[in-house]
Amino acid sequence: MEEVTFIVEDGVFAADKAKLIDSCAFFEALLSERVGDDLIELRATPMMAFEQVINFVKTGELNMDSMNGSQLVDLLSLAFEYKYITLVDYISLNLTFNRLDKLDVVSVGKIFDLASLNLFTDIIQQCLDFLENQWNQIKKSIEFTSFSKNLIISLIKRDSLAEYEIYIFLAVQRWYMKNQCDDNLFVFNFIRWNLISKSQFSSCYKFVREKNILTEDQIERFQNGIFTAEEQCPQRALPTIKYEFPEDDD
């Protein structure tokens, strides 16, 4: 057995060269043509994540319960970088609701972003299902304002998101105020204006007009509850919590 030794930060890790080459594209490219140099230093690589990668090469298993959110994000990032699909699949299979519930929501958001960047649908859906379930806990939180534009859009596009539209607007408005740039106004394109009553629209009016989110024609029509066929977005699931506000003036 020919071993390769890696130096990563303050750690030293050894593994079978043949197993490493067979594991993923990164190690295959790094080691296949390498002769006579069995000591490799990897800079800018998180040590704990790399240690988990080497352990997975050796055993085919991970102790995900021992990882916090930041460590799991680092591991998944490295797995995608290394194109270690078997490891990504293992993480996805074991990324249960209960395991996500042990992580901080900022880390869940970063896991979603990594999966989106790498077009890994299963993890994308797992994160969205979890965050949708946690909507009432996160919508007013500071953590919500740290989410990426892509994550905010993906959440509010869901028909299953059980919330009054006015509260979705207010949550997105808070997110935007912490992430102000013209590109981020695009998120408001996914607000379902036809689900906001005339009385509720008055609380949106000043912001919407100042930011040019809607045209003057749209504002006038929406204030009167008039929508084109294209603007008639589908209903959402009903919230399980009854709010005093918003009021309807039907």
N, C-alpha and C positions, 0 to 999 in steps of 0.2 A: 504494500500500500504506500503510495507516494503522497505525502502530506504537503499542504501549503499553509504557511503561517502569515496571518495578517496583523498589522499594528494599526489600531484604530483608537485615537485619543490615548488614554492610558492603559488600554486593554490589549492583550495578545490572544489571538484566536487561531486555532489550528483545525484543519478539516481535510478529509480525503479529496485529492485533486479530481479524481474521476467522478465522484459524487457531485462535486461542485460544478464541473463542466456539464453534467447531465441535468442539473437543477434548473438553470435559467439562462437566458441569452447573455446577461451581463458576465457571468462567470465563464461561459463558453468563449466569449470574445476576449476576455482578459487572460485566460489560462491555456487555451488550445495550442497556441503557437509559442508559449513561454517555455524556455528551456534553461535549466540550471539556476533559476532564481526563485527560491522557495520562501522569500521574505518580502512581503508586499505591504507598503504603507498606504492607507487610504485616508486622505485628508478630507475635511468637511463632511465626514460621515458620522452620524450620531451613534455612539458606541453601544448604547442599550438596544437600539433597533438592529444594529448589525449582529450583536450577540444572539438576538432572537432569530435572525435569518440563518445563522450558522447552526443553531440548535435545531431549527426546522429541517435543514439539509440532513442533519444526522439522524433525527428521530421521526420526522414527519408530523410533529405535534407542537403545539404552543400552549403555554399557560396564560391565556388571555385574561383570566380573573385577576392576575397579579399586576396588570398594566393599568395605569391611569390614562386619562384622555390624551394627554400630550404624547405619551409613549406609544399609544396605539396609532395616533396620527403619523408619528415618525416612522413606525414600522410599515404602515400601509403605503406611505410615500416612497419608502425604499423598495418595497415589493413592486410597485408600479415602475419605478425608475429602473429596476433590474429586470423588468418584464418576467417576473417570477409568478406566472399565472397560477401554478398550483398553490402557492402561498396566498395569493389574493383570493382564490376560491375557498380556501380553508377559513380565512378571516370572514368572508361573506357568509359562509355556512354557519359560523358560530357567532355572528353579530346579531344576537337575538334581542328582542325588546328589553328583556331584563338586563342584558349586558349593557345596552345603550343607556338604560335608566341609571346605571352606576357612573356614567360619564357626565362631565359638564357639557351643557348644550353648545358652548363655543366649539368644543372638540367635535361634537356631532356635526356641526356646521362645516368644519374643516374636512371631516371625512366625506361629507356630501360633495364638497368642492373637488376633492381629489378624485372621487368616483366619476363626477361629471366631466372633469378634464380628460379622464381616461375612458369615458363612455362605458362604464361598468354599471349596467342597468340595475342589477340586483341590489347593490349597495345603495344606489340612488334611491330606490323605492323604500328600502328599509329605513333610511334616514328620514325621508319625507313622511312615511307612516308614523314614525316615532314623534317627530316634531309636530305633526298635525294633532296627534293625541295629546301633546303637551301645550297646545295653543293657548289655553287660558292662563297657564302658568308663565309663558314666555312673552306674550304679546306686549306687555308693558315693561319688560325687563331691559336692563342695560345690555344684556347678552344679545337680545334680539337686534339691537342696533349694530352689532358687530357682524351680522350675517352678510354674505355676499349678495350682490344684485341678483345673480342667477338663482340663489336659494330663495330669496324673497318672491321672485316671480314664480318659481316652481311651486311654492306653497300656496300662493293666492290664486293660482290658476286652477286649483283642485275643486271640482264640484263638491267633493265630500267634506271640504273645510266648513265645519258647522259654526257659522258666525254671521251676525248681521253685517251687511256690507259697510255701514257707516263705521263700525269698529275696525274693520279691515282697513278702511281708508285712514282712520286715525292712527293705527299701528304703523302703516306705511309712511304716513306723514312724519311720525316720530323718528322712524328709521332714516328718512330723507334728511331731516334736520341735523342728524349726526353724520351724514355722508353726502354733504351738499356738493353737487356738481351737475352740470346740465345733462350729462349722460344718464344720471340716475333718475331723472324725471320720467324716463321711459317706463319705469315700473308702474306709474299711474295709468298706463294704457291698459292694464289688466284689472283695474277696478271696474266692477259691474254697476255702472251708474244707474241703470234702470232698476236696480234693487235698493237704491237710496231714495227715500220718500222726499216729497217737496219740502217738508219742514226740516228734515235732516240735512238736505242740501244746503240750507242756509249756513250751517256750521262749516261747510267746505268752501263756501263761495269766495271769501277773501283770499285764501291760499291759492285756490284753483285759478283765480283771475290774475293774481300777482305773478304766478309762475307760468302763465300761458299754457296750462295743462289742457284746457279745452278752448275751443274757439268761442267768440261772442255768440255766434248762432247756436252752438251746442248749449252754452250756459243758459241762454234765454229759453230754449226748448226744454232743457232738463228741469229748470225751475217750474215749468208748467206741466211736467210729467209727460213730455212728448218725445218719443224715441223712434228712430228709423228701424227697419227690420234688422239691419246689421248691428244696431246697438242693443237689441233685445237679447241680452245674455241669459243663459239658463239659470234657474234657481239653484241655490246651494242647499245642503242639508241644514235642517233647523237646529239651532243651538239647544243643548239640554238645559242650560241655565236661562231663566227668564229675567230679562233686564227691565228696569223701569224706563230707561232710555235705550234705544231711540223710540220716539213717539211717531205714530202714523196719523195722517190726517185724512184717511179715506172717508 
